[in-house]
Amino acid sequence: MGVPGGVFTACFAIRNKYLLEWLETIDYVTMEREMITLEGEFDFYISRKLKQKAFKVYLVNELGMKYNLLGSTTAPGHPEEIIFF
C-alpha cells in the first residue's frame, strides 16, 4: 500500500458503504492535474483507512475466478486470453 497505482482494480471486493465513500471523496480535479490513476487513488484511500484503523484488508493468493480478456464477445476475431485469479 502507499504506492500510486499499486492496487490492481480489475477484480476487487469492497463493502458498498466504503465504495460509495471512496467515490464521494475522490478529488477528480487533482487526479486529472496530477495524472493520478484510479488504481492510485484507490491505493491512497485504502492507505488512509488503514492508518485510521477503519477497516481490515485481506490479501489472498487466489480468488478461484477467471475472466476472458479480449475474448470473442469483447473483440470478435481476436485470440482469447484467459486470466485466472
C-alpha positions, 0 to 999 in steps of 0.5 A: 500500500502507499504506492500510486497505482499499486492496487490492481482494480480489475477484480476487487471486493469492497463493502458498498458503504466504503465504495460509495465513500471512496467515490464521494471523496475522490478529488477528480480535479487533482487526479486529472492535474496530477495524472493520478490513476484510479488504481492510485487513488484507490491505493491512497484511500485504502492507505488512509483507512488503514492508518485510521484503523477503519477497516481490515484488508485481506490479501489472498493468493487466489480468488478461484475466478477467471475472466476472458480478456479480449475474448470473442464477445469483447473483440470478435476475431481476436485470440482469447486470453484467459486470466485466472485469479 
